[in-house]
């Protein structure tokens, strides 16, 4: 599976995250563009790509590897704790991110 996380600025330094999990047959950049257009229509604000990569279901939720050729995001083979937190615990954080 693949994922992309978009974010929209709410106030200075505070963002709302929008994670999407999708099929490996789709392309990160295509999904990100479609989601950006959808969020612009719904939220009336521009979304930017925060992160993207690959994820697999694990015992305690998704395990992520960050990286996307089409979005030019460097591959990281170490655990992506922030991405995993957003994919696994969106309800408890309501998708709010602080810089």
C-alpha positions in Angstrom: 0.0 0.0 0.0 1.0 3.6 -0.5 0.2 6.8 1.5 0.4 10.5 1.0 -0.1 13.1 3.8 -1.3 16.5 2.9 -1.5 19.5 5.2 -3.4 22.8 5.4 -2.3 25.7 7.5 -5.0 26.5 10.2 -3.1 29.3 12.0 0.6 30.3 12.2 2.5 27.1 12.9 -0.6 24.8 13.2 -1.6 22.5 10.4 -4.4 20.0 9.8 -3.2 16.8 8.3 -5.0 14.7 5.7 -3.5 11.2 5.3 -4.6 9.0 2.4 -3.8 5.3 2.0 -4.2 3.9 -1.5 -3.3 1.0 -3.8 0.3 0.4 -5.0 -1.0 0.6 -8.5 -1.7 4.4 -8.2 1.0 7.0 -8.4 1.8 9.3 -5.4 1.8 12.5 -7.5 -1.5 11.7 -9.2 -3.2 10.9 -5.9 -1.7 14.0 -4.2 -2.9 16.3 -7.1 -6.5 14.8 -6.9 -6.6 15.2 -3.1 -5.2 18.8 -3.3 -8.1 19.7 -5.7 -10.6 18.0 -3.5 -9.4 19.8 -0.4 -9.3 23.2 -2.2 -13.0 22.7 -3.0 -13.9 21.6 0.5 -11.7 23.7 2.7 -11.1 26.7 0.5 -7.4 26.6 1.3 -4.3 25.2 -0.5 -2.9 21.9 0.7 0.7 21.0 0.4 2.4 17.5 0.5 3.8 16.8 3.9 5.0 13.3 3.3 4.5 10.2 1.2 5.7 6.6 1.1 4.7 3.0 1.5 2.9 1.3 4.4 2.1 -2.2 5.5 -0.3 -3.3 8.2 1.5 -4.4 11.3 0.5 -5.7 14.7 -0.1 -2.3 16.1 -1.1 -0.4 12.9 0.7 0.7 9.8 4.5 0.5 9.4 5.8 3.1 7.1 8.8 3.7 4.8 8.9 7.3 3.6 9.8 8.0 0.0 8.3 8.8 -3.4 10.0 9.1 -6.8 7.1 11.1 -8.4 7.0 13.6 -5.5 10.8 13.7 -5.2 10.7 12.7 -1.5 13.9 11.0 -0.5 13.5 7.4 0.7 14.1 6.8 4.4 14.6 3.2 5.5 14.3 4.1 9.2 10.9 4.1 10.9 8.8 7.1 10.1 7.3 7.7 13.6 5.4 10.9 12.7 3.8 9.4 9.6 2.9 6.2 11.4 1.3 8.3 14.2 -0.8 10.2 11.7 -1.9 7.1 9.8 -2.6 5.1 13.0 -4.0 7.6 15.5 -5.8 10.2 13.4 -8.9 10.1 15.6 -7.0 10.8 18.8 -5.0 13.7 17.4 -7.7 15.0 15.0 -5.0 15.5 12.5 -3.5 18.6 14.1 0.2 19.1 13.6 2.4 21.8 15.3 5.6 23.1 13.8 
